[in-house]
Amino acid sequence: MSEETATLPATPLQRGMEYLSNAAIAVAVAALLGLVVVQGWQVIARYVINDSPSWTEPVTVLLLTTAMSLGAASGVHTNRHFGFFLLADALGPRMRTLLHAISPLVVAAIGAVMAYWGAVLLLDGLDIRIAGAPMPQSIGYLPLSVGGLLMVVFALNRLLLLLRAPTHDEAR
């Protein structure tokens, strides 16, 4: 949490956001563990049994996309994502607040684009099956869409926290 939002009391909304972020991290961790199991089986099947399964590659891609998308969304919630914070911190309080308010709006816009186009691509390929796995070809876009939606929710929540936080001038 940033310095501005650290002093706010935990509201039911903030506890819900925390629960949602923790759930996203739990699913991302499960996906990474699943990735280890699937790749482990791939190595054993290829080099020990000499019968490489065809389903491991699409499942690996799905698990990797899930871990990446949900982990990135949770990074938005915890404000541990990439950003240009030095510029904002070098400016005066009003410009700093303005830039800190623009940042979650940019993240929300990026998340909205990811969610929308991920959903479009998911729906477009649901009737086509992946070679070697009993899954739709477009299933890899589901985590991208869900992650984008969570980025929007978490970014707008960060904006709400910023707008509710007292400024440094008011706190003194």
ROLODREN-180941 format. One line per field, with one value per residue: residue number from 1; x, y, z of N, C-alpha, C in turn. Coordinates in pm, 1 decimal, m for minus. Each point is the difference from the previous one (the first is absolute). Example, Ala and Ser with C-alpha at 12.3 -4.5 7.8 and 13.67 -1.06 7.14 Angstrom:
pake = [1	2]
n.u = [1319.0	m35.0]
n.v = [m569.0	105.0]
n.w = [780.0	m72.0]
ca.u = [m89.0	82.0]
ca.v = [119.0	119.0]
ca.w = [0.0	6.0]
c.u = [90.0	m77.0]
c.v = [120.0	109.0]
c.w = [0.0	73.0]
! end
This chain:
pake = [1	2	3	4	5	6	7	8	9	10	11	12	13	14	15	16	17	18	19	20	21	22	23	24	25	26	27	28	29	30	31	32	33	34	35	36	37	38	39	40	41	42	43	44	45	46	47	48	49	50	51	52	53	54	55	56	57	58	59	60	61	62	63	64	65	66	67	68	69	70	71	72	73	74	75	76	77	78	79	80	81	82	83	84	85	86	87	88	89	90	91	92	93	94	95	96	97	98	99	100	101	102	103	104	105	106	107	108	109	110	111	112	113	114	115	116	117	118	119	120	121	122	123	124	125	126	127	128	129	130	131	132	133	134	135	136	137	138	139	140	141	142	143	144	145	146	147	148	149	150	151	152	153	154	155	156	157	158	159	160	161	162	163	164	165	166	167	168	169	170	171	172]
n.u = [83.3	m49.9	82.4	m64.3	4.6	118.5	m49.5	m54.3	m114.5	7.7	m54.2	m128.1	m1.9	79.7	m75.9	m103.6	60.2	29.1	m124.0	m46.0	85.9	m30.0	m125.6	25.6	66.1	m101.4	m81.9	71.4	4.4	m129.8	m11.1	82.3	m65.5	m113.7	59.2	45.9	m121.3	m62.5	89.9	m15.5	m131.1	8.9	86.5	m75.7	m110.0	69.7	67.9	m101.9	m122.7	59.8	m95.0	38.3	m70.7	m105.7	m60.6	126.1	26.3	m121.5	10.9	126.1	m36.3	m105.7	76.2	90.7	m95.8	m50.9	117.5	34.6	m116.7	m19.8	124.9	m11.9	m119.4	49.6	96.4	m107.0	m59.4	117.2	m26.9	21.8	m60.1	35.5	78.2	m31.0	32.5	120.4	m59.2	m96.8	94.0	50.5	m129.8	m70.5	m63.7	m39.1	114.8	55.7	m97.5	15.0	132.2	m10.9	m84.3	87.0	94.5	m90.0	m24.5	129.4	27.5	m103.6	46.1	123.5	m42.1	m69.9	104.7	81.2	m87.2	m21.2	122.2	35.0	m108.9	27.4	129.2	m36.5	m97.1	95.4	75.9	m115.5	m38.2	121.6	32.4	74.3	99.9	m41.2	m98.5	m80.9	54.4	m76.9	21.2	m106.4	8.4	110.6	m107.0	m49.4	119.5	27.9	m118.0	8.9	126.4	m40.7	m104.6	81.2	77.3	m111.8	m46.8	120.0	11.4	m127.9	25.7	114.4	m72.7	m93.5	96.8	51.3	m121.8	m7.0	126.5	32.8	11.3	125.1	m53.0	m105.4	93.1	60.7]
n.v = [m119.9	101.5	102.1	40.0	m129.3	9.1	123.5	m40.7	6.5	m127.1	26.5	m33.1	111.7	59.8	m50.7	37.4	116.1	1.1	m40.8	87.0	88.3	m37.4	1.8	114.2	37.9	m47.7	51.2	112.2	m14.7	m31.4	103.4	68.1	m44.0	25.5	114.9	m2.0	m36.5	84.3	93.5	m31.1	m9.3	115.2	35.5	m45.3	47.4	108.2	13.1	m31.8	41.0	105.8	67.2	102.0	45.3	9.1	m31.9	m31.7	19.4	m32.4	m103.3	m17.1	26.1	m78.2	m88.4	16.2	2.1	m101.7	m57.3	27.2	m32.8	m101.9	m38.5	33.6	m57.0	m99.6	9.4	14.6	m101.1	m62.5	57.8	m123.6	83.1	m12.6	101.2	122.7	m48.1	m5.5	4.4	m78.8	m73.3	35.1	m11.7	112.0	29.2	108.9	23.6	m23.6	64.1	95.2	m9.5	1.3	96.5	51.8	m36.5	m3.7	119.9	18.5	m47.1	71.0	98.2	m26.9	m10.6	109.5	48.4	m41.6	46.0	110.2	26.2	m24.5	64.9	98.0	m9.1	0.2	85.9	62.6	m58.2	18.7	9.6	50.5	m126.1	0.4	m7.3	m118.7	86.7	m51.6	108.0	107.1	30.4	68.8	m112.8	15.5	45.6	m106.5	m49.8	26.1	m46.9	m105.7	m17.9	27.6	m79.0	m87.3	23.2	m2.8	m107.2	m57.3	39.7	m27.8	m111.6	m8.2	31.4	m85.1	m83.5	32.2	m6.3	m110.3	m15.3	36.1	123.6	12.7	96.4	m83.3	m94.9	110.1]
n.w = [0.0	m62.4	16.2	m111.1	m35.2	58.1	14.8	m115.2	69.0	34.6	m115.8	m1.8	m72.8	87.9	94.9	m74.4	m21.0	127.3	26.3	m88.4	49.1	123.9	m42.2	m61.6	108.2	72.2	m91.3	4.2	131.1	2.9	m83.5	78.2	106.0	m62.0	m28.5	124.3	41.6	m81.7	25.6	126.6	m19.3	m63.3	94.0	98.2	m56.8	m24.0	113.7	79.0	m26.5	m55.8	63.6	m76.0	105.2	m79.7	111.7	24.2	m127.6	m49.9	82.3	m37.6	m125.0	19.3	62.1	m94.6	m92.1	66.3	23.5	m124.6	m51.3	80.6	m20.3	m127.0	m1.9	70.0	m90.5	m75.6	63.1	0.1	m117.0	m42.7	m79.6	m125.8	27.6	m34.3	117.6	m52.0	m116.6	40.9	54.2	m116.3	m22.6	m7.6	114.4	m63.6	m61.0	117.5	60.9	m91.0	3.4	133.1	m36.2	m85.1	82.6	100.7	m52.1	m15.8	120.7	43.3	m75.7	39.0	126.6	m26.7	m64.9	98.4	89.1	m68.8	m45.0	124.9	39.9	m85.5	27.6	126.7	m16.2	m66.9	92.6	63.2	m126.0	11.5	m19.1	110.8	m85.7	35.3	15.4	90.8	m56.5	17.9	m124.4	26.8	67.9	m68.6	m64.0	61.1	36.3	m127.7	m34.1	77.2	m37.0	m123.3	20.8	57.5	m105.8	m72.5	61.7	m2.5	m126.5	m24.3	66.6	m67.0	m106.9	39.3	28.3	m117.8	m52.2	74.9	m40.5	123.5	m47.4	m35.2	m75.7	m27.4	m13.4	m39.8]
ca.u = [m83.3	76.4	m2.9	m127.9	m110.9	36.1	m67.4	m144.8	m51.1	m43.7	m144.7	m39.2	47.3	143.7	16.4	m40.1	108.8	110.0	m39.4	5.2	140.9	55.9	m54.0	71.7	134.7	m11.9	m19.5	126.8	92.3	m45.3	36.5	144.4	23.2	m47.7	98.6	111.8	m44.8	m18.8	131.2	66.3	m54.8	49.1	138.1	m2.6	m61.2	84.8	132.6	m0.7	m97.8	15.4	m132.9	m29.2	m141.3	m20.6	m80.8	76.6	33.8	m109.7	m31.6	106.3	m25.4	m115.7	40.9	91.2	m81.2	m78.8	88.4	44.1	m110.7	m51.4	108.8	9.2	m115.9	22.5	102.1	m68.9	m63.0	100.8	78.1	135.8	12.6	91.3	m50.7	96.5	m34.1	98.8	m48.3	m106.9	54.6	83.8	m85.1	m71.5	m108.9	m115.7	37.5	22.7	m131.9	m55.7	66.8	m37.1	m137.9	1.3	61.4	m96.9	m89.1	71.7	m0.4	m137.2	m24.9	72.6	m72.2	m127.1	31.6	34.6	m120.6	m91.5	52.2	15.4	m132.0	m32.9	79.5	m47.0	m127.6	20.1	58.1	m51.9	m43.6	117.0	73.6	146.0	54.6	65.8	m60.4	m146.1	m32.5	m15.4	125.0	10.0	m9.1	109.9	m40.9	m82.9	72.9	33.7	m120.5	m26.4	106.0	m28.5	m113.2	48.9	83.0	m92.6	m58.4	103.2	46.3	m103.0	6.5	116.5	m42.0	m90.7	82.2	74.1	m91.8	m45.4	113.1	30.4	128.4	102.2	m25.9	m110.8	38.2	88.8]
ca.v = [119.9	123.1	79.1	70.2	m88.4	m87.1	38.6	m15.7	m121.7	m105.1	m3.8	m127.9	m1.7	m28.9	m140.7	m77.7	10.4	m81.2	m139.4	m25.1	m4.9	m123.5	m110.6	3.0	m51.9	m143.9	m66.6	11.6	m95.8	m133.2	m14.7	m24.2	m136.7	m86.0	9.6	m86.2	m139.0	m31.7	m6.1	m118.8	m116.0	7.4	m48.9	m143.9	m70.1	7.1	m57.4	m127.0	m90.0	16.2	19.3	138.1	35.7	120.8	97.7	77.4	135.2	95.9	16.4	85.1	138.1	47.5	21.6	114.2	119.7	20.3	52.8	133.6	96.0	23.3	62.3	141.2	70.9	17.3	103.7	128.9	21.6	32.0	112.1	m49.4	m13.3	92.7	135.8	109.2	70.5	103.8	126.5	50.4	35.5	118.5	116.7	52.7	m85.3	m5.6	m77.2	m137.2	m60.1	m16.3	m111.7	m123.2	m31.8	m42.8	m132.5	m109.2	9.4	m62.0	m144.3	m47.0	m0.5	m114.6	m118.9	m9.3	m47.0	m141.9	m76.6	m0.7	m75.3	m138.5	m63.0	m13.8	m110.7	m122.8	m40.2	m26.9	m131.2	m103.7	m120.0	m64.2	m75.4	m2.3	m129.4	m72.7	22.4	20.1	135.3	95.5	63.2	135.2	m0.7	80.4	139.4	14.7	66.5	135.6	80.6	10.4	85.2	138.0	46.9	24.1	121.0	114.2	9.8	40.2	134.9	95.0	1.7	82.7	138.3	33.5	19.4	124.4	112.5	4.6	24.9	141.0	43.0	28.2	132.4	m11.2	m83.9	72.7]
ca.w = [0.0	m3.8	121.8	9.9	33.9	112.2	122.5	m10.2	64.6	m91.4	m21.0	m60.7	m138.4	0.0	40.0	m118.0	m98.0	53.3	m20.3	m143.6	m36.5	54.8	m79.5	m127.7	26.6	27.3	m128.6	m72.2	61.8	m41.8	m141.0	m6.4	47.2	m107.4	m107.1	38.8	m12.7	m141.5	m64.2	55.1	m70.6	m137.8	m1.5	29.2	m112.4	m119.5	13.4	72.0	m61.2	m144.3	m57.9	36.3	m16.7	m79.5	72.1	98.7	m45.1	16.5	142.2	54.5	m42.7	76.6	138.8	3.2	m22.8	121.8	104.3	m37.8	m0.5	135.0	77.1	m40.8	55.7	143.3	10.1	m7.9	130.7	101.1	m53.1	m25.1	m144.5	m63.8	m8.5	0.7	122.1	30.4	m55.0	86.0	130.6	m14.1	m22.2	115.1	48.3	m89.7	m119.1	46.1	15.6	m134.1	m66.1	70.9	m39.5	m139.5	m8.0	1.7	m115.9	m112.1	26.1	m21.3	m145.4	m55.2	44.4	m73.4	m135.3	13.4	32.2	m114.3	m113.7	44.1	m8.4	m142.3	m54.2	64.7	m60.4	m142.0	m25.8	89.8	m71.9	m62.1	102.4	m4.9	m39.5	107.2	131.5	m11.3	44.8	m111.0	m40.8	54.2	146.6	53.8	15.0	119.9	108.2	m41.5	18.1	144.5	55.3	m40.1	80.0	135.4	m4.2	1.2	134.5	95.5	m31.2	43.5	146.0	36.7	m23.3	109.9	119.6	m15.7	13.8	139.8	90.2	25.0	m58.5	102.3	56.0	93.0	113.7	91.6]
c.u = [86.6	m16.4	m135.9	m112.1	26.9	m79.8	m151.0	m45.4	m49.5	m152.9	m37.2	45.0	148.2	28.4	m38.8	106.7	119.4	m29.2	10.3	144.7	65.6	m49.7	71.2	141.0	m4.5	m17.8	129.9	103.2	m37.2	35.9	149.1	35.0	m46.3	96.9	120.0	m37.5	m10.6	135.9	81.8	m47.9	49.0	141.6	4.2	m55.2	91.4	128.7	4.2	m91.2	12.7	m135.7	m49.5	m147.3	m15.2	m72.8	82.3	31.4	m117.7	m38.7	104.4	m22.7	m117.5	39.1	92.7	m75.8	m83.3	86.2	40.8	m112.7	m49.7	106.7	14.7	m115.6	18.0	109.9	m58.2	m63.5	101.9	90.9	146.6	21.0	95.8	m62.2	113.6	m28.2	97.5	m45.0	m105.9	55.1	87.2	m82.6	m65.0	m119.7	m119.1	29.7	24.5	m133.0	m64.3	63.2	m31.1	m144.1	m6.6	51.7	m101.6	m99.3	64.4	m0.3	m139.8	m32.0	70.6	m70.1	m131.2	22.3	34.1	m123.8	m92.4	51.9	30.0	m131.5	m42.1	74.6	m40.5	m126.9	15.6	50.2	m51.0	m38.5	114.2	80.2	150.5	43.7	70.2	m59.1	m149.1	m43.7	m24.4	133.7	19.7	m0.8	111.9	m33.9	m88.2	76.8	39.2	m118.1	m32.1	104.2	m21.7	m114.2	42.6	90.6	m87.5	m54.5	103.5	50.4	m102.6	m6.9	117.2	m33.8	m92.3	77.7	76.5	m90.7	m50.3	109.9	17.3	133.5	97.2	m23.9	m112.2	39.5	84.9	m72.5]
c.v = [124.5	74.9	67.3	m90.1	m85.4	32.9	m18.8	m127.1	m99.5	m2.2	m137.9	m11.5	m36.3	m143.7	m92.0	2.5	m85.1	m148.4	m37.5	m11.2	m128.6	m122.5	m7.0	m55.7	m149.9	m78.3	5.6	m98.9	m142.8	m25.5	m26.9	m140.3	m101.6	m2.5	m90.3	m146.9	m40.2	m11.0	m117.7	m126.4	m3.5	m56.8	m150.8	m78.1	m0.9	m79.8	m133.1	m101.1	m0.9	8.5	139.0	33.2	132.9	110.2	91.3	142.1	96.9	21.7	89.2	146.3	58.7	30.2	120.5	131.0	32.9	62.4	143.8	103.2	31.8	60.9	147.6	81.0	23.8	103.6	139.6	31.5	45.4	114.2	m39.3	m24.0	106.0	138.8	101.0	90.5	112.7	136.4	59.9	45.9	125.5	127.9	45.8	m86.6	m11.0	m82.7	m146.0	m72.8	m25.4	m120.1	m132.8	m40.2	m49.1	m142.9	m114.0	5.5	m63.3	m151.7	m57.6	m6.3	m118.8	m129.5	m18.8	m50.0	m149.3	m84.7	m11.2	m88.1	m144.6	m74.6	m20.6	m119.2	m133.9	m50.2	m38.3	m141.8	m111.9	m128.8	m72.2	m68.3	9.1	m139.7	m62.5	19.1	24.7	135.3	87.2	67.3	135.9	5.7	82.3	146.5	23.3	65.2	143.6	93.9	20.2	89.5	146.3	59.9	29.5	123.2	125.2	21.5	52.2	141.5	104.7	7.3	85.2	148.0	46.4	25.1	131.0	120.5	15.3	40.6	149.2	35.5	27.0	135.1	m7.0	m76.2	75.2	96.3]
c.w = [0.0	131.2	20.3	50.7	122.7	125.6	m4.1	71.9	m104.9	m5.3	m52.4	m145.7	m5.3	42.5	m115.4	m108.1	42.6	m20.7	m147.8	m48.5	50.5	m76.8	m135.3	16.7	24.9	m130.2	m81.7	54.5	m40.0	m146.2	m15.0	48.6	m104.3	m116.9	28.3	m17.8	m146.9	m69.8	52.5	m69.1	m145.0	m9.5	24.2	m119.3	m122.3	15.7	74.4	m69.9	m152.4	m71.4	42.1	m21.7	m74.3	76.3	90.4	m45.9	12.9	146.6	66.5	m35.6	78.1	145.1	13.2	m18.8	123.7	108.8	m29.8	12.3	140.5	90.7	m33.0	57.1	149.1	25.4	m10.5	134.9	104.3	m41.6	m18.9	m149.0	m51.8	m6.0	1.9	119.9	32.3	m50.9	91.6	134.7	m5.1	m14.2	129.7	36.0	m95.7	m125.1	36.9	13.3	m136.1	m71.2	67.9	m31.9	m144.7	m12.2	9.2	m116.0	m123.3	16.7	m23.6	m149.6	m65.8	38.2	m74.5	m142.2	3.6	24.6	m120.4	m113.1	37.2	m8.9	m145.6	m60.0	61.5	m67.6	m147.3	m26.8	87.8	m72.6	m71.7	111.1	m22.8	m43.8	120.2	137.3	m16.8	56.3	m122.6	m30.9	67.3	152.6	65.5	18.2	122.3	114.7	m34.7	22.8	148.2	67.2	m35.3	79.7	143.7	5.7	4.3	140.8	99.3	m26.6	43.0	151.8	48.0	m18.6	111.7	129.5	m5.9	21.6	142.9	96.5	24.1	m65.5	112.5	66.9	104.5	125.1	100.5	85.9]
! end
